[in-house]
Amino acid sequence: MTTERREPATTADERTMLDGWLDYHRQTLAWKCEGLTDEQLRTASVEPSTLSLMGLVRHMAEVERSWYRRVLADEDAGPIYYSDEDPDGEFRLTEADTWAEAYATWQAEIEAARRNAARFALDDTSKGRHRRTGERFNLRWIHTHMIEEYARHNGHADLLRERIDGATGD
């Protein structure tokens, strides 16, 4: 697999720009995981942290699900990897956890996010509410937040990847 990243056009309209930067950051996380074994992808940064590349991908599957399915579309979509008893479950990996499963789940959540977002204009308010605050959000806010979320975690992914095999890059 070779991940191809494309920045959005420098003169794109707002929706195309936001969609483009979100996809760019999704592609960046996939690129940071490319070519590694399941064992390497499960490798935690440094103790006591459980942060790993596979954990980041599983976390982003949860984040995509939360914002685009539960908040934006008001779908009854429960958690995938975490629970009330284990709120950081996506980061707790065992040897049974595989890249194939994590990647497929993440991609399925991205596709659901794209489908749901396509039904809304940037100024449209979410049908659902945030589970902790009860707030509603417009799609512009959700897209912008997701770009920020990916950008922050892609910084973590940079450091994790360099620790695993020395690979660096933007």
N, C-alpha and C positions, 0 to 999 in steps of 0.2 A: 504494500500500500504506500503510495506517495501522496501526501497531503498537499494540495495546491491552495495557496492563500492568495486572495485578491483584495486589494484595497478598493473601496468604492471610488467612483469617478470624483474628481475634485470639484465638479460643477453640478453634481447630482441634486435633485430636489431632496427635501428633508426626509421623507419616508424612505426613499432609496438609500440615502446616506445612513440613516439609523439601521435599516435592515442590513446594509453592506458592512458597517462596522461590527455589528453583532455577529454576522457570519464570519468575518475576518478573525474575530477573537475566538469563536468556536473552532475554527480551522487551526488557529495557533495552538490551542490546547491539544488537539489531535496530533499536530506535528511534533509537539514536545514529547509525546508518548510513542511516537513511531519508531519501529525497529527494536524495541525492547522486549525482553521475555516477561512472562507473568511474574516471575520472581523479582525481576528488577522493578516492574511497575508497582509491586507491593512493598518495595523497600521504603521504610520510613526515613524521614529526614534525619533527625537526631533524637535520642531519648530525652525526655519522656514523650515527645510528640509522636502521634500516630499518622502524621501527614505524609501521604505518598501520592504518586501520580495517579494510580488507580483510585485511591480515595478521593482525589480531586475530581476525577471524571464522575464517580458515583455521586459526589456532592453536587456537581453541576446538573446531573440528571434530576436530583431532588429539587434544585432551585428552579430549573426550567418547569418542572411539574407544578411547583407551588405557584409561581407567578402567572404562567400562561394557562394552566388548567384550573387550578383552584380559585385564584383571585380574578384573573381576566374573564374566564368563561363560566365560573361558578360550577365547575364539575366536581363531583364527589370522587376525588382521586386521592386515596390515602397515601401514606408514605411508602417508599420502596425499600429503603435500607434502614431507616431509623425507627424508633418507637418512643413512646413516653418514657419507658424504662431505660432506653439507650438512645438519647438524643443525638449522639455522635456516631451512630451505627454505621454510617456510610464510610467512616474512616477506620473501622475495626475490621481488618481483613484477616482471612485465614488462607491456608493453602488451597482450599476448595474454591476460593473466589478467582474468577478468570477474567482476563482482558476481553475475551469474546463476549461474555455475558455483560460486563460493564459497558463496553462500547456499544453493543446492540441496544441496551436499555437507554443509554444516553442519546443515541441517534433517534430512537423511537420517541423520546420526549422532545427532542428538537423538532421532529416532524409534526408532532401534536401542537407544539408552540407555534410553528409556522401556520398551520391550518387555523388555529384559533386567532392569531394575530391578523390574518388575512380578512377576517370578518369585521374588524374594527378599524375606524379611522384613528389617527393619532390623538385627537381630542376626545374620542369616545371614552366614557367612564366604564370601569370594570363592572361586570355583573355581580361578582363576588366581592368579599371583603377580606382584608388581611386577618389572619387567625388570631393575632395578638392584639392589634390596635383597633380592629373593626373598620379601618379606613378603606375607602375606594380610591382607585388610581386610574389615571388615563393611560392609554397605551404609550404615549410619548414618555411618561415617567418610567413605566415598566421597561421599555427598551433602553432608556438611558441608564437605569439602574443595572440592567443585565450587562450592558457594555462595561460598566464600572466593576461589576462582580467578576466578570471574566478577566478584565485587565489586571485586577488585583491578584487573582489566582494564577494567571499566567506568569506573573512575577515569581510566585512560589514555585511554579512548574520549572521556570528557568533554573532556579537554584537546585531543585531536586534533580533535574536532568544532569546538570554539571557535576553534582556529587556522584551520580550513578556511573557515568561514562566519560565525563569531561566535555561533553558536547555543549557548545554555547551558540548563541545566535539570537537575533531579535525575535 
